[in-house]
């Protein structure tokens, strides 16, 4: 087995899918208990993450892409960051109008993206198993519908990474909230990894993408667990004046 075959093995996206679905279940449970819009947005984005990774694993394992599965995969993989960013926007925005407008924007882009991927003729010579396809079976870079990934990735990354940075700045000055600061450091790192890996894949550099996806999901999950499961938050809230709601608080 060559190095490229090892790093492109089906076991990497399979592990990512497991982490993604675990993360989805945790956030979905919190939404069920609290019914906060940011939790629902994150649940959707994380489910997309897990489902896209599962499709990658299946493609690598079988050695082929089923065309209709590939079309769905492209939309999910390219859109998930937008919904994660939507959850962040719900958390950091005091005016609910802005996240609602962004949600409408995402839904319109999603409809256009689905329409484009299911109506364009796939390039059969580019429809090969796994990540080496890099979305190229839909057409040349910058063409419709491949260009539709940009509205999700650019805006979602800005909101997701920006929200984590804001929370890091807020809690860096409060020793009792240090664990929340480090939780957001992990979330920011995971965001940078997944955004960078996605950009490299679109440019055709796909070696190591599966590993990057798994590392990003692990960082995001670790940040979530650190921020959402420790009892320190309740203790700090009792002993200190309340702070603005952090990005990572679930």
Secondary structure, DSSP 8 states (H G I E B T S, - for coil): --HHHHHT-HHHHHHHHHHHHHHHHHHHHHHHHH--HHHHHHHHHHHHHHHHHHHHHHHHHHTS--HHHHHHHHHHHHHHHHHHHHHHHHHH-SSHHHHHHHHHHHHHHHHHHHHHHHHS---GGG--SGGGGTTGGG-STTSTTGGGHHHHHHHHHHHHHHHHHHHHHHHTT-GGGHHHHHHHHHHHHHHHHHHHHHHHHHTT--TTHHHHHHHHHHHHHHHHHHHHS-THHHHHHHHS------TT--
